[in-house]
């Protein structure tokens, strides 16, 4: 009677056969006539990547060991753990069979697939794009996202006799009808009641924005007013959430006479608006009204995200017209140099621009919900699949969270404006190329900007990578201070002084490379707002008595803050 070969011997035979097959395929392909060049390249790649075959063998061995441990042929062992910060498999139920096997098999396969993509032949850009969408695919097929392969879901369904699954289906149908995933208990928030409640009034409005002036909360204020320009992609009240985490309220409490641009969510009749309109009828018009109301020749400007790009492109237009209105500019998480824009670049290519060309003349609306889904995909596990599991598989209502309520309160953009933004900023990177395009009849050259500038970036920002934000230090020619905060795009920026969380880094020097700046930076505890206030106060003039009334002759208060525009919600 013949003795069967050992499992290790079978595996070795399989690995040897696999190696021979790949090498034969590559060699024969290289010798074939029609595909000689690509095959030759592939064969050469195999020769230069001997570790590739070893990785395949290691993957097969790990999966086999995992299976043998699961069926009891070998002692079970932990072959892989989730990456740091991956919370999908935190529950103890994932450590019990069969879920431990399912989890580890998924993690091993995910690691193998990502390694294969990242070491595949091709150029760096193609590999990076393939790697990004491979992660998207792997995140989507995680066993945590399906009821039968998630032990937490099955346990809860058993405990509730299926009521949790029934409730989850109801929540799924409600979100399908709404067109977005519910990320928080939205019944707990109302704009103007417990969000965006800093006292003030709308003192001007046109079809594009309302201008809010805030009621002073101090007896004296700085004589130089402050104009705040938030992004038009989202509602402004990320800067004015609840009183304890409102940046606007804190600014007013420091004695600044504050005005804020509240952009209108674009409706079909406004669908022809272009970037020029946001500059002319937005930024410049807001500055004109602030001067008229305060009777002051200059103001400081605080801008956030795409609002900073609008302000930066307005400055050369204003300089050409000799409108010396902006005494200083603050750019919060603003990317002017798009050389390396981060993962968002994988959603932007020339096909997007070409598909919109037929609509450029007639105009159109870019849905805020579509934009929100794109940004959510950059952090899919946290902003998509986490809620799929919690809401639809477990039937739970997420806890109230003001920031996530704001995140789901999207705003539309005009198609020509947004297309111009994608083409000139992301695809052509024209902001770093002087005079490469014009706005309002003026060639745009950011290297002519000499106003004092404060640039803030966030170290873990997935929308504006901080190294890209640092690129502004090479563009502007005036005095510039760069500060780096901890955390991400929102949490790093909206970091109240009262909570004293996180930290920030400062460095008076501005070396050419961002990493060199960080290497020489000093970490300071608490909110970066303190550093900004210390920088802005000397540029804000003397303290004067605060006015008791808002607006001025010709600019009466139209309605109380936060105004109508910010309360409009997408259907």
Beta strands, then each sheet from edge to edge (+ up, - down):
strand 1: 200-205
strand 2: 209-214
strand 3: 220-222
strand 4: 225-229
strand 5: 258-263
strand 6: 299-304
strand 7: 326-332
strand 8: 365-366
strand 9: 413-414
strand 10: 438-439
strand 11: 442-443
strand 12: 452-458
strand 13: 480-485
strand 14: 503-506
strand 15: 522-525
strand 16: 543-545
strand 17: 559-560
sheet 1: 15+ 14- 13+ 12+ 7+ 6+ 4+ 5+ 2- 1+ 17-
sheet 2: 3+ 16-
sheet 3: 8+ 9-
sheet 4: 10+ 11-
end
